[in-house]
Amino acid sequence: MPVGYVRSSLKNRSGAPRQASEGAPPAWLEIDAAFLDALDGIGAGQDIWIFTWFHESNRSVLKVHPRGEERNPLKGVFATRSPDRPNPVGLHRAVILGRDATGRIEVDALEAIDGTPIIDIKPVLECRPGQ
């Protein structure tokens, strides 16, 4: 069950960058009203993990040419960041820019397209060995 949806200027897969660092625009995470209490404790400046469901993915794909480049040898999707995979879970790291009163969260850069279901949000915890 989605907890919300991505709202972005990216409207289709072909126009979306492969990674946020490759020119992804800021986006909004529109959280369903039933889950607003779950946002308590997260705010501007915080790094979060956003888990999405790539709803336009081809779930039967098992091998791809990385980055869609035919000159790259085929690899299994588990060795790539391809959105086409048996269970198309997206993992995105972003910084929260702000929140509004309706429960929308603005993030700095997100490569997910508009309408992508959000399945979870988690804080980034920096953990070092021995701590």
N, C-alpha and C positions, 0 to 999 in steps of 0.2 A: 504494500500500500504506500503510495507516495505521501510524503509529508508536505510537499509543495512542488512548485515548478519554477524553472529558470525563465526569467524575462530578459531577453537580450536583443541587441540589434542584429545578431547573427540569425538569419532566417532559414538557411539551408546548409546541409552538410558540405556541399561543394565550396561554399564561401568561408567555412570555418577553419581557423588555423589548427594544426595538429597538437600544439601545446600552447598554454597561456602565454609563455614567453615569446611566442612568435607573432605577436600583434593582436592578441585577443582583447576585446573591449571590456570595459567595466560592465557588470550585469547586476541584476536584482534577483534575489532568492525570495520568491513569494511563498510564504509559509501559510498553510491552511490554519484557519482560526482554531481548530481543535487542538493544535500543537503549539500554540503561542507560549504556554507556560514552560515548554521545553527550551525556550530561548533564554530563560533566566540565567544570567551569569556570563553571557557572551556579549561582546561589544566592540566598538571601533578600535582599530589597531591590532586586534587579535588575529592570529593565523588559525585557519580552520581547514579541515578536510571536508570536502563535499562529495558525497557518494550519489551518483546519478544512475539512471537506467537509460541506456542508449536505445530509445524506443524505435529508431529508424534503422537499427542494425540488422544485418543478415546473420541470423543465428546458426546457419548451416556451414559457414566458412570456418575451415580449420587451418588453412595455410594462406599466407599473403606475401606479396612482395613488400617489404618494409617501406613505409611512407608512400606506397602506391607507385613506386618506381620500378618498372619492369627490369631494369638492369640490376637491381638488387635480387640476390637469390631468394627463393621461397623459404619462408620460416613458418613454424607453427605459431598460431596466434598468441599462445601463452608466452612466447619469446618477443612479443611486439606490444605496441600501444594501440593496435588497431581497434576501432570501435566495433568491428564485425567479429563476433566471438560467440561461443555457446551460451554464456550468461553475460550479456553486455553491460556489466557494471562499470561505470566511469568513476575515476578517482581524481579529484582536483584539489590542489592546495591553493588557497586564496587568502588575502588579507581583507578583513572587514573594514570598509570605509565609513559605514554608519548604518543606523537603523531608523525606521520611521514608526509612528504609532500604530500602524496597521500590521506590523510584524514583518514587513519587508526588510531584507538585509541587502545593502549594497556592497559588492566585492570589487576589488581592484581589476581583476582580469579573469575571464572565464571563457574557455573555448567551447563550451556546450551551447547548442543552438536553442533558440526560443521555444519554449514548450517542453523542454526536457524534464522528465519527472525527477524530483529529488527524493532519494530514499533514506538518507541520513546525513547528519552533520556532526562532526566531532572536533574537539579542540586539538591543535597540534601540541603535543607534549614533547619537549626536548629532553631526552633522557640519555645520559651518558653511562657507560659501563662503570660499575662500582658505586653508583649512587642509589 
